[in-house]
Amino acid sequence: MSKIPTHYPVKYKCGHTASTDLSKVPPSRRAQAARSDFFATKAGKNNDGMVCKKCFNAERENDTEAFLKQLMLDTEAFEAEHGLPELTGTDKQLSSGLVESARKDRFTVLDTIANDNEYADQFPTVLEAAHSLTWGGWWTNNLGYKTRKDNEYGSEEFVELIIDGAEEEAKREPSERAEPENPHDWNPNESE
């Protein structure tokens, strides 16, 4: 077994040190590589470099959490400002967070249209149409984040989908709407 080390310490700007495997670097160049700026310190010359993976993940999780909290606050403020109705859904959709996600989708889409100079004049019409789309599943299915991203939707598609959705909703009979209760909630021992 060779006495030439294969693992060298790496310092990060968060103060942590980790071991870096340099076994793929030829033995004659390992020590030099370990002393190089890249391997010796990922903290950077002025401590403006990288943090370790554990700190990076914790930082990213905190950033995501703060972003989602702010998004919900913005959503609530937008809904109040424009008098948007509460979204509905089944008990399962409510408890799973789908309706809350649909509220964020509705806010994001409507805010995009409102701030798009090309479509800002259509915003009142779109907002009126959005008032009739109270089923959370509609927003998730038609304008959820993944759908918008995968199809590269923009304001034009948002306007078209919302107006069409409102027209279709107006044609539906009340009996065609899904009920939020569980239709199989029955007791077999109960006499009729």
Secondary structure, 3 states (H helix, E strand, C coil): CCCCCCEEEEECCCCCEEEEECCCCCHHHHHHHHHCHHHHECCCCCCCCCCCHHHHHHHHHHHHHHHHHHHHHHHHHHHHHHCCCCCECCHHHHHHCHHHHHHHHHHHHHHHHHCCCCCHHHHHHHHHHHHHCCEHHHHHHHHCHHHHHHHCCCHHHHHHHHHHHHHHHHHCCHHHCCCCCCCCCCCCCCCC
